[in-house]
Amino acid sequence: MQNSCKNVYITTPIYYVNDVAHIGHAYTTIIADMLARYSRLIGHNTYLLTGTDEHGQKIAQSAEARNKTPKEYADEISGKFRSLWDEFDITYDKFIRTTDEEHKIGVQKAFLKMYENGDIYKGEYEGFYCVPCETFYPESQLIDEQFCPECGRATIVVKEESYFFKLSSYEDKLLKWYEENPDCILPRAKKNEIVNFVRNGLKDLSISRTSFDWGVKLPKEMNEPKHVMYVWLDALLNYTTALGYGTDEKNMNFWPANIHLVGKDILRFHAIYWPAFLMSLNLPLPKHIAAHGWWTRDGEKMSKSKGNVVNPKEVADAYGLDAFRYFLLREVPFGQDGDFSQKALIDRINSDLGNDLGNLLNRIIGMSGKYFDYNVSSKDVEKFHKKEIEEVNSIVDSLENYIYNMQINRYLEEIWKILTIANKAINDYEPWNLIKDGKNDQAMALVALITNIMAKVALLLDSVMPHKIKDIANCLGVEISTENYNKLILNKEFLNDVKITKVDALFPRVEDILLAQPQTSDVTKTEDGDSKVELEKLDIEDNLITIDKFFETTIKVGTIIEAQEVPKSGKLLLLKVDLGENRPRQILAGIKEFYSAVDLIGTQACVVANLKPAKLMGYVSEGMLLAAKDENGLSLIRPEKPKKIGTKIS
């Protein structure tokens, strides 16, 4: 294990301000904070970055729905993220926002440099765009030729003037980087997915938009006032602009990043787009891009409609922040999906933290107080406990490899092996009998062994549970510092004579769950006037809505009065539908494979009439026809008998 001082740069993704923080955000941020605290403790110059991603069409739409400006909405949600991380004592060195002026300047300079390097050109883009994911997808990746492969929502067809990044020209360079740097993407299994994706061929990337204006403008030198940058180009560059790229570059000595922490859903952006951008800018590539899995709750996918989304603040307030941190870091191997349940958390608190760690500290307090008036001397530890010392040191020497290879759960498992050695030593040597037999020096050596082990464990766990470790350190009279890390961990020295101080129980036993559970009963109750009707739980989708939510959708019967094919489209028909309004609605429907235009004229259909208009293939669509599709084809949903146009469906 080495302790040479170096610069360490750790980043979380910048979190999109479309919603408040959930357990996934907390998981990423706590991992990053743990890595940063550990790196500082062992003596590295460390820089931790987090922040919020605030541009893009989705943010503009969310703000509009709340009668706010995009900046007002971004300020509100970004502020909630920052407040939570402050409450969680996240030791970030910078909280960046993509609305920061310094960030915008750096992004514009990067765009101009890539353009001058010949990697950006002007063209026209037409493709399928998912607004929630802020991502373009080729038609071959769509679900049922319409829906986003990531979130399942309907995509829109976008056709507009755009600047493109020559991503295709970086295929070979990216593949070479993956090959020459086996751990550039962690876990390694995730790297295989990325390599296969790149080998299948990369297309040039649209990196500007003109259909909305909530984003970073292109550099003024390009004289393109209608264009804003693609949100992912803007967002990814935060990792360099946070260090001053393009403005005050005094912190650029921290680049390249040691670890970019990301969720698996955004790995492709970080492992393909980002290194290609950096190659274009002639900047070094990150050392590791580490992708973690998702969290479920009690074995089920979390969703707002289920009411089972885990609020990290509520959990930390109920069970303690350090217990929550330990649970997240210990419960699941990095890269795999994890499951949160209060029962699993309580088991960790009562077993790992209460019995193994907390009880061992209580035994130190009890033995030192009962036998030696709380005074502990290490002078005979090596004489009587060479075997245990060697076992502990062997484990300690292996630990740092687990940290920087993102095997944090293994790191904690190994530390708990050290605690097992300590608890076993007490049971094996029975200090109460040593005292009874007059072997006070051996009893003192045993208490000192356990005290030294606990001091080592405190140093090793400080990055995981910094607040509870302060209590342990105060009890042992040990300062958590780089000096003591070097002394006790690296140099394998022993504590000087110490005076043990009593402290309260670290992790009191938890008997019952402390937070209300999501409703999972087999009966759903609904009100019909004054009477209550019980409904059997059905095997249905997880996106349940209430009846009042359903009535927010207006569905009307309309008559199709005109129909024609859309040029250059193999799927779309352009319809005029009479809903009994002051003019017919223009609606685009992807039903050309199943219906001819002429056969639709004069027929009725069910129309979602209160959809926000959308532009598809250059045409405005003012509604959506209801249809059902299975292996036998697609059928429009129609009234059984002709109905008056404009009749509402309820």
N, C-alpha and C positions, 0 to 999 in steps of 0.2 A: 504494500500500500504506500503510495507516494503522496507527498503534500507540497509539491512545488506550486508556487503562486502563479495563477494564470487568470485571464479574463474568461468569465462564463456568462453567456447570454441565453436567457430562457424566456420563451414567449407562450402566452395563451393565444388562441384565436381572438380576434376582436369580435365581441358578441353583437349580433344583429339586433337593433332596437325595435323589433316588431312585438316583443313581449318581455315580461319580467323574467328574472333568473329562476331556473329550475334546478333540479338535482344534477343534471348533466353539466350545466355551467359550473356549479359548485365543485363537481368532481374534477373537471379540468383545472380549475383555478387552484384548488387545494393541492393537487399533484404538483403544479408549477411552483406554488409557495413552498412545498416541502423540499423540492429540488433546490430552490434558491436558498432556503435557510441552511440546508446541509452544505451547500457549496460555500456559503459565507463562513460557516463554522470551521470547515477544514482549511480556511485561509485563502480562498479564491476571491478575486474582485468580481462581484456578481451584479448583474443587471437583470431585473425581472420586469417584463412588460405585459400589461393587459390593457383593455380599453373597449371601445364600442365602434361598430360599423354602422354608419348613419345615412348613407345615400342609397339611391335606387328607387325604382318605380313602386315597389311594395311599400316603402316608408311613406312616399308621397300619398299613396292611396289610403294607408292607415291613418295618416294625419287628417286627410280630407274627411274621412268617415267620422272623425272626432271633432270636426270643426276647428282644427288647429292648423297652423303653418307647419311644414315639415321640420323646421328648426325648433319650434316650440315642442312638438311631439318628441323629437330626438333628445332635447334637453331633459325632458321629464323622465324618459326611460333610461337614458344614460346615467342620470343622477341616481336612479334607484340601484343600478348595477354598482356604481361607485360606493354608495352608502352601504350596501350589503358587504362588499369586499372590505371596507373599512371596519365594519362591525365584526367581520370574521378575522380581522387582524392580518389581512393579506399584505405581505411586505413588498408590494410593487414599488419600483423605482420611478415608473411613469405610467400614468393612465392616459392613453392616447384616444382622441376622438377624430374621426375622419373629417369632421367639420372644423378642426383646428386649422388656422391659417398656415402655420408652418408645414403641416402635412400637405395641404393643397399645393403649396409652392414646390415642395419636394416631388410630388407626383407629377406636376406639370414639367419639371425639369427632366424627370426620368422619361416621360413620354416623348419629349423633344429629342432626347439623346437616342432613344430607340428608333425614332423616325430618321434622324440624321445618320444612324448606322445602317439604314436601309431595311430595317425589320418591320416597318409600318408602311402601309400603302392604303390608298382610298379606293373604295368600291361600293357595291350595293349588296345588301344582305337580305335574303328572304329565307325564313325558317320558322321552326316551331319554338316558341319561347314560353317558359313557365315563369310567371311573375313571382309567385311565392319563393321559388328556388333561385330566382335571378339567373336563369341558365337557359341556353339554347340547346336543343336536342335534335339530332338527325331523325328523320321519319322512321328509320329502321329501329330506333330505340324506344319509340312510343308504345304505350299499352293501348291495344285496340285502336291503333293509328291516330290517337288523339290525346291520350292522357300521359302526364309526366311519369317517367319511370321511377322517380325518387319519391314524390309526395302523392302521386295519384290524381292530382287535380288536372283539369282541362288546360291544355296549352292554347296559345293564340298564335296565329300566323303573323309574323312581323316582316314587313318589307320596307326597307328604308336605306338611305345612304349611310355608309359606315366606313370607319377606318378599321383595317385588319392588321393583326400581328401575324407574322410569318411563322406560326407554330410548326408547320409541316417541315420547315427547314431544320428543325432542331431534333428530329426523331433520332438520328444516329448519335448525336451528342448526348442526348438524355440516356439512351441505352448504354452508352459507354460509361456514363457516370454511375448508373445503377450497378453495372458489372464491376467497376473498379472500387466501389464503396459498398461492401456487402451490408453494412448496417445503416445506410443512409435513410432507409425507411424501416421503422420498427412497429410491430413485430415483423420479422422477415417474411412471414406468410403474406402480409399485406403488400410487400414489395412485389411479390410474384403477380398479384392482380394488376398492379400498375405496369409492370414490364409487358405483360400480355396485352394490355390495352394499347400501349404505345406501339408494339409490334404490329398491331392490326392497322396502323396508319393514323396519322394525325392530320386534321384539317386546319387551315388557317382560322384564327380566332377573331370574331367581331369584337372590337374593343371601344366602340363609341356608339352612342344612341342620339337620335334627334326627336323621338316621339315624346320625351318628357325632359324636364330641365333640372331636376333635383339631383345634382351630382357635381363633380369637379369639371370645370370647363377645360377645354383643350388649351394648350399654351397660346398666348396672344400672338406669338410669331406665326402661327398657322392660320390665323384669320378665319376661324371657323366658329362663330359665336353660337350657332345652333347645336353644336355637338357637346355632349357631356361624356365623360369616360365610363366605360363598362364598370359596374360596381366591383367586380372581382379584381380588376387591375388596380383600381383605387385602393381597395381593402388590403391586398397582399403587400403593397408597397409600404404599408404602415410599419412593417418590421425594420425598414431602413430609415424612413422619415422620423421615426421615434428617436433614432440615434443622431438625427440632424442631417440626414442626406439631403443635399440641395439647399441647405440653409447654414446653420452652424454645426459643422461636422465634428465637434470635439469628442463625441462619444462613439464615432464610427470605429474606434479601435476595438469595440466589443464585437464588431462584425467579423466573421460570420456567426450566425446563431449556433449555439451548441445543441439546443433542443427546441424545435417548434412542436408544441403540443396541440393536437387537433382531434376532433371527433372523426370517426371513420367515414361519415357522410361527406366530409369536405376534404378528404385525403387527396382526391384527384386534382383539385385545384392547387393544392400545396406541393404535390409531388410531380406535377407535369407543367402547369402554367408557370408557377413561381420559379422553379429553376431555369426555365427557358427565358423568362424575363431577366433574371439575374445574369445569365450568359450574354444576353443582348447588351446589358449594362456593364459588362466586363467586371462583375463583382463576384467574389467567392461564393460558393454554394453552401447552404447550411450543412452542419455535420450530421444531424439526425432530424428526421420528421417522424414523430411518434403519434400513432393513431390509436385512440382508445375506443372501446365499444359503447353501447347504449345501455341505459338502465330501464328495467321493468319494475313493476310494483306487485308484490305477491304473485309473481309469475305471469302477470298480465301487462300488455302494452299500456303505457300511460296515455291518457287523453283527457282533454277538458270535459268532454261529454260524459265520461265515466266519473269524473270528479276524483280521480286517483292520482293526479299529478303531485309529486312530492315537493313540498315547499321547503327548501333547505333551512330557511330561518326558523320555521316552526320546529323542525327536528332538532336543530342546534339549541334552541331555547328550551325545549322539553328535556333533552337527554344530555346536554352539554356539548359545547363545540368540539372539545378534544376527542370525546367519544365518537362523535360523528366523523371527524377527520380520520380517526383510526379505522373505523368501520369501512369507509370508502376505500382507503388505501390497502386494507388487509383482505377484504371480502372477496375480491375478484382479481385474477391475473390480468395484468394490463393487456389491452387489446381484445379481451373477451367481453361479451355482454354480462352485465351484473343485475342482480335482483335485489331490490330493497324491500325489506319487511321489518316491522317493528320487533317481531319475535327474534329475527336474526341479529338485529342490533342489540337487543336486550341480552341475548346469549353471549355476544362478544363482550358486553359491559360486565356481566356477572362472572364469566369464566376467565377470559383473557386479562381483562383490566382489573377486575375486582379480586379474583382468586390468585392469579399468577403474579401480577405486578403489585397491586395494592397490598395484598396480604403479605408479600415478601417484605415490603417496606415496614409493615406493622411488626413483623417478626424481628427486623433489625432494631426497631425502637424498643420492643419488649425485651429482647435479649440484652441489648446494651444497657438498658435502664436497670433491669433486675440484677444483672451480674456485675456491671462495671460502672455504675453511676453515669451512664451515657457517654463514657469516654472510650474511644476505640483506637488501638494502636496496631499498625500494620507490620511491626518488626519481625514477627514470626510466621507470617502468612506463607512465604516461600518454603520455609522449613517443613511445615506440616501439610501443605496443600499444593505441591508441585503438579500433581496429576490434574486437578481441577483447573489450575491456572493454565496449563498447556491446552486443555480442551477449550477453554474460553478464548484464549488467544488465537487458536486455530480458526474458530468461527469468525472472530472479529476481523482477521486478516482477509477474509473472503467477501466482506460485506460491500465494499465500495463498488465492486464489479456489478452487483445487483442494481445499485442505484442508477448508474449511468447507462445500463442496458435496459432500463425501464422494467425491471423485475422487482417492483417495490413490495409486492406481497411476499416474495421470497425473502427479501431483506428482513421483513418483519417476522416471518416464520423462523429465520435463523436467530434473530434476537430472542425469540421466545424459547429457543433451545438453550440459550444462555441462562434464562430464568429457570428453566427446568434443572440445569446443573446446580444452581444455587439452592433451590428448594430441596433437591435430592440430597445435597451435602448436609443440610440441617437434619434431615431424617436419618441419614446414614451415621452421622457422628454424634448425634444426640447431646447437644451442649449441656442440657440439664444433668445428664449423667456424668459428663466430664467435670462439671462443677462439684457434684456430689462426691466424685472420686478424688477431688483435690487437684485436678489437672487444669488449673486456671489458665495457664499459658496456652494450652491447646484450645480451650474454649474461646479465649480471646482471639486466637488465630482464626478460628472458624467464623466468629462474628466479623472480624476484619475482612476475611475472604468475601463474605456475603456483602459487606458494605462496599468493598472495592468493585465487586461485580455490579452492584446497583449503581455505583457512580459511572461505570462504563456504559451501562444501559441508559442512564439518564442522558449522557452525551449523545448516544446513538439515536435516542428517541426524541430529542429536543425538536427536530425538524417536523416530527409527526404530531406531537402533542405539546406544543411549547408552553402552554399555561400550566398544565398539571406537572410538567417536568420542573417548572420553577419551584413547586412545592417540594418535590423530591430533592432538588438541589439545596433548598433552604434547610431541609431536614438533615442532609449530610454535610452541610457547610461547604459545598463545592460550587464554584462559579462555573456556569456554562460559558466556556470561552475557547478560542483557538489554542491558547496556551495550555489549557487543561486537556484539550483533545490531543494535542501533540504529546503531552506528558503521559496520559493514561492509555490512550488508544495506540498511538504510533510507537512511542518509546516503551510502552508496557511497564511504566513505573507504578508505584503504589501511592495511595493517599498518605499525606502526613497525618500525624495524630489529629483526630477530629472529635468534636463534641456534637453528639446527636441531639437534635431538637425535635420535640414532639410536633406533629402536624395532624390535622383532621384526616379522616378516611378519604383516600383519593377518589374512589369510585364506590359510593354506597350502593348496596344491592337494589336492583329494580325488580319489583314483584309483578307489576301489571303494566300493560301498554298505557302510554301517557297521552296519545293523540287519538282522536276519533278516527275510526276506520272508514274507508269508502263503503257505500251501501252495496252489499253483495248478497242480499237475501233473495229468496226465490219468488218473492211477491213484490209487485210494484203497485203502489196505490195512486189513484188519480181521482180527482173530484169531479162529480157530475151534479151540479147544483149543490144540494145539501147532503146528497147521498155519496158514500164512498164505495167504489167498485174495486175489487181485488182482481188482478190479472196475473195469470201464470207467466213466469219468465220464459221467453222464447229463445231459441237458438238464432239470434240475429246479430247484425253487425254491431261494432262497438261505438258507432257515432250516433247514439240515441239523442233525440231532441225532444223538447217539450211541445205540447200542442200549440202553445202560443208562438213558438218559434216556427212551426210549420206554417201557421197562418201569415207569417211575414212574406211567404212566397205567394204570388198571385198567378194562378193558372186559369187561362180562359180558352173557350172554344172559338176557333177562327176558321174562316174559309180561305183556301188558297186560290187566289184569283189570277196570279201570273206565276210562271216558272220557267227558268232557263238555265242552261249550263254555264258555269263560270269558266272563262277561257283559261287554259294552262293548268286547270285543276282536274285531277282524276276522281275527286270525291264530292266536290261542292256543287250544290244547286242554289241559284239565287231566286228566292221566292218573294212574292208580295202576298201578304196575308191580311184579310179584313177581319178586325176584331171589334167592329162597330164603333171605331173612333173617328176622329175628323179626317184621317187619312189612313191608307193601308200601311202595315209594318213591312219593312224590308228585312228579311231573315235569311241568313246563310245556313244551310244544313248539309252535313256530310253524309248524304244518303244516295248519291248518284249511282252507286253500285247496285242499289236495291230498287230504286224507283226511277222511271223516266219522267222528264219534266212534263211532257204532255199528259201523262196519266194522272198527275197530281192536281191539275187545274180543275176546280170545282169541288174538290173533296175537302173534308174538314179534318182538323188536327187540333191537338191540345198544345197550347203555347205558354211557356213561362213568360209572363208579360211585364214583370218588373225587374228584369235584368238590366244592369248598366250596359249601354251600347258598347260594342267592341268592333275594332277594325280588323277584317280578315281579307287578305289578298286584295287590298285596296278598296274594299267595300265595307260600309257600315252595316253591322248586324244588330237588329233591335229586338231580339228575343231568341228563344230556343224552342224547337219542337221536342216533345217527349217521344221517346222510342225505346224499344227493348230489343236486345241483341243476344243471341245464343248461337250454338253450333248450326242451327238451321237458318240463320240469316237475321235480318233486321226488320222489325215491323213498327210503324208509327202507332202511337197510342191515340185512338179515336173514340168519340162517343158512340155508344151502341146504336143510337138512333140520331138523326139530324137534330141539332140544337140551334137555337137562335144565336147568331154570332155575338161574341162578347160575354156569353154565359160563363159565370165563374164556376170553377170546379172546387169542391170542398169535401 
